[in-house]
Amino acid sequence: MSMPATKFAGKIRAAEARDAARLAELATQLGYAATAKEIARRIEETQHSSESAVFVAQLASGEIAGWIGVFVFRSIAGEPCVEISGLVVDEYSRSQGIGGKLLECAEQWAHEKGCSAISLRCNVVRERAHAFYERHGYQHAKTQKSFRKLLKG
């Protein structure tokens, strides 16, 4: 028998440079190793952009339990929309409503940016995450391959 989910009693706020070490730990849980210095630089870059942001879920204790990154995606092929660039909740803090609150924050940010849609990409092996997004009203839109080329210099 599963226990009922505990409700998140903290707050959602914009990420700050002082959060960098914790955000780096959480990024590593997500499978993307990063240093606190790298994360601090990325936070600073989002603070200077009106079209990207990072928000954190801070517990009442002050600990950061999760984060979400968002940006406005612009394409000639369609209207601007917000894309979630990453979402992670600490593995010891899951099923407490934190991820849902982070999604609500991202959706509110999308409305403030004048966007009528929000999207994300999620690794095909993250079945628990797929179910989470579907529970929050997200629909599977397409399956695709992702390509990347590292540029020199």
Buried (B, 14 or more C-beta within 10 A) or exposed (E): EEEEEEEBEBEBEBBBEEBBEBBBBBBEEBEEEBEBEBBBEBBEEBBEEEEBBBBBBBBEEEEBBBBBBBBBBEEEEEEBBBBBBBBBBBEEBBEBBBBBBBBBBBBEBBEEBEBEEBBBEBEEEEEEBBEBBEEEEBEEEEEEEEEEEEEEE
